[in-house]
Amino acid sequence: MSIRVHSWLKITIAAVTLLGLASCATISHHQFAEPTSGWQTKTGQLMYRTPKTTLIGDAIVRFSKTGNFELTVSKGPGITLLSLRQDATFAEVKGAFARQGWSGPVAKAPQQLRGWLGLRDQFIRAPNQKVVRYAAGNETFLFRF
């Protein structure tokens, strides 16, 4: 009986070790740049529209000259609907409007996030605009600052 317990214990330890190593290999640890005084910050309103959805919320946009980008959309104080962090190659999307959220290489983003991930280029291309309009497929984004 003790030989069976010992063999079972060895197998369990080996399985847990392999699972741990496999999970380390598949989890991405991307380090986004933190906002500094050199980043531009804009606060205003966003109207997001699709054929089935209209969302109007407060928007905070931060971006750097080197291509780092952050967007937070909220509905009143303390209710974050969407939080997006992005650089040239990687993005992370969280919040109630993002459902389960997503993070990964921008090139492999799910189709439903492509419009949101296109916003970075709009702000970097025209950093001083008071109104930013952007359409991607059936999505329309209208920012007023």
Secondary structure, 3 states (H helix, E strand, C coil): CHHHHHHHHHHHHHHHHHHHHHHHHHCCCCCCCCCCCCCEEEEEEEEEECCCCEEEEEEEEEECCCCCEEEEEECCCCCEEEEEEECCCEEEEECHHHCCCEEEEHHHCCHHHHHHHCHHHHHHHCCCCCEEEEEECCEEEEEEC
